[in-house]
């Protein structure tokens, strides 16, 4: 993706457009105050683009996804060697679902800094988001080799390995991740959802209970527990979690799915969507 094209498109989407020069139709007198004319000319000249300050960058990370992508695209255009901006752009594009563009942005960072762990992680995350886990394995492994004490590359590697049906290798990667970050909710949840996808909800449940007991637990892990409880037919406890965490309409919809899941499990109704399909979106690539 051309960076200049990317920023023009992104700015257009958020209602911005490049400045256009306009001819001054006001007649200019032959004589006048040169100082006043110079001041007027300077005022009409737009300031040259500059890189954002650290404070402006911090604010940008709190913007909604489209504006965030536009901001970081402009930063990359101003300085293509700014690897921090490149990493942020890749993340922002992935957040918009533009995974191919995210891979391209991360690739530009890696051309400048081949050992940039964040760019390797963003590359792997984008491939996982596309369902192309095979291509995520190498960058995830490289990221782990460069940052051996970081649990995130191993968590991401586990998801990638699961996508290529290497479940035993995935569990081994997650076991390594837990050695670095004991009782990490994201890793426990990933391990559990893989087990649930293979009909082992009874083994997934204790892992998810460990996950939701952690102070850093997220809504994702709690919803995964509700899904697994529903798969086991424990609807009352699943409903309690759903109604604590979700608006009534969404909780009702999810509960209806779990009821269908339980009915299919008992042979009392049509088989619902397999847990496997739900578990893909329920897995976390690397803690965010």
N, C-alpha and C positions, 0 to 999 in steps of 0.2 A: 504494500500500500504506500502510495506517495504521501509523505508527511504533509506537504503543502495542500494536497487534495483533501487529506483527512481533516486538517484544521478548518479548511473552508467549509466542508460539509458539516462538521460538528458545530461551528459557529452559526451556520445558517439554521441548523435545527434548534438552537437556543435563541433564535431571533436576532442574531448579530450579523453584520455584514462588513466587508472591508470598506475603509473610507474611500470615498470617491472625490476626486478633485472637481470643483465647479468653477466655471468661468465667472469672473466678477463683472457683472453687467453695469455696475455703478461707474459713471464717468469719473475719470481721474483728472483733476485740474492740473494745468500746466505748471502752476506754481503752488506751493503750500509749505507746510511745516515738515521738513524731512524727518525729524525725530519722531513726530507723531505717526507719519506714514510707516517708518521702520517698526515702531512698537506695534502698530496694527498688523503689519505683515507677520511679525513674530507670534502674535497672539493667534493668528489664523493657521499657523503651521502646527500640525499635530506633533506631539512629543514622540520621539523615537521609541519603539518597543523596548522594554527592558525585562530582565528576568524577575520573577516574583521574589519577594522577601521571604524569610523563614516564617514570619507570621502569616503572610498571605498564603503560603503553601499549607500551613496548618489549617487555615480556614477552608481551603479548597477540599481538603479531605473530608469535610463535613457537608459538602454540597450533594445535591441529588446526582444520580449517576451520569446523566447526560452533560450537565454543566461541569462535573468533575472531569469527564473525558475531554471536553473542549478546553478546559484550563490546562491540563497536562499535555494536550496536543500542541498548544501554543508554546509551552515551555520547551518541548522537544524541538519544535521548529526554530526557536531562538538559539538553542544549543544542542545539536544532535549528539554531542559527546556527554551530555548530562545523564549519567546512568540512573540516578535516583528518579529523575523525571521520566525516563524510559520505563523503569519498573512500575511507576505509578500509572503511567498510561496503559501499560499492558493489563494491570489489575482493573483499571476503570473500564477498558474495552471488554474484558471478560465479564465484568458486572453487567454490561449491557447485552450480553449474549453474543458479542462479536468475537467469537473464539479464534477464528482464522486471523483477524486483525490483531488480536492479543498475541498470538504466536509470532506474527511478523514484528510487532513492537518489541517483544522480548528478544527476538533474533537480532535486532539492531543493537540492543544493549550488549548481547553476547559477542557481537562483532568488535565492540569497543573493549569489553572486559569479559573474556571467555570464562572466567571463574566467578562470575557474579551469581551468587546463590539465589538471590531473589528472582533474577531473570530465569534461571533454571527452574525454579519452583513455579513461576507463572507459566512457563512453557508447558510443564507437566500438568498443571491444573487445567489449562485450556484444552489440552488433548483429552483429559479425563472428562471434562464438561462436554466434549464432542462425542464421548463414548469410544474414543480411540486410545484405550489404555495402553496398547502395545507401544505406541510412540511416546508415552509418558514415562515408561520404565527407565530409559537411559538418562534423561535429565534428572529424574528423581534420585537415581543412584549417584549421579555426579554431584548433586547437591548434598547428599548424605556424606560422600567422601570428603567434600570440602568443609562440612559442618557436622562432624561426627557426634557432637554432643547435643545436637538439635533433634528433637523427636519428630518435628514436622515432616521432613523429607521421608522418613520411614512410614509415617502415617499415610502420606500421599502415595508412596510406593505400594503399600498394601492395597489401596483402592485400585490402582492401575493393574496390579496383578490379579485382583478379583475380576476385573473386566475381561481379562484374557483367560479366565477360568483356571487360574493357578491358585486355588484357594489355600492349599497348604503353605505355599510360599508367602501368600498374603498374611496368614496367621503368624508365620515366623517373623515377618517384618513388623507386625504390630506388637509381638512379644518383645522385640528389641526396643520398640518405641516406649513401651511401658516400663522397661528397665531404666530408660532415661527420664521418664515422666510418670511415676507410679500413679495408678488410679486416674489417669487422664480421661476425662469423660468422652472426648471425641474418639480416642483410640478404642476404648471399651465399647462404645456404640458401634464403631465400624466392625469390630470383631463380632459383636452380637448380631448385627443385621446380616452379615454373611451367613452365620449359622441359621438365622431365621429363614433366609432365602432358600436354604437347603432342607427345610422342614424340621429344623432342630430348635424350635421356639423354646422348648424347655431348658436348653442349654444357654440360649440367648438371654432369657429373663434374668438370671442372677448377675450377668455382666451389666445389664442395663440398670439393675437396682444399685449396683456399685456406682455406676455413672451418675445417676440422679442424686446420689447421696453426697456428691462432691460440691463444694461451694461455687465452683466455676461452671456448674451445669448450665446448659442452654435449653431453650424451648425445643430445639431439635431432638435432643436426647430424651426429653420427657415425652415428646410425641412418639418417638421410637418405642419407648416402653409401652405406651398405650396401644400401639400397633401390635406388638408382640403379645401383650395380654389379651387383646381381642382375638388374635390367632389361636390362643389357647382356650378361648371361650370364657375368659374372666372379664365379662362385660361390665360388671358393676364397678370394678376398680378402674378399668379403662375409661369408662364414662366420667368418673370423678376427675381424672387427670384432664380429659378433654374440656370439661366445663370450667375447670380452674384456669386453663390456659388460653382458651379460644372464645371468640364472640359466639353467641348462641347459634346463629345460622351455620357457621363453619363447624361448630361442635356437633350440631345435629347431622350435618352431611357426613362427617367422619364417623359418627356413631352408626349411621345407617350402613356405611361400608363395613364396619366391624361386625354388625349384626348379620350382614350378608355373608361375611367371611365365616362366622360361627355357624350359620345355617348350612353353608356348603361343606364345612368340616364335619358336621353331624349327618350329612346326607339328606337334610331336610329342605334343600332348595338348590337352585342353580349355583354352580361354582363361580365365585367372584373373581375379580382380577387377582392373579397370584401375588403373594407377598413379595416375590422377587422383584416385580416391577415397581412396587412402592419402595423397596429397599434401596434402589439405586439413588433416588432423590433423597433418601433418608441418611445416606452416608456423607461424612464430612471429609473433604480431601486432605486437609492438614490444619485443622483448627482455625479455619477462617481464611 
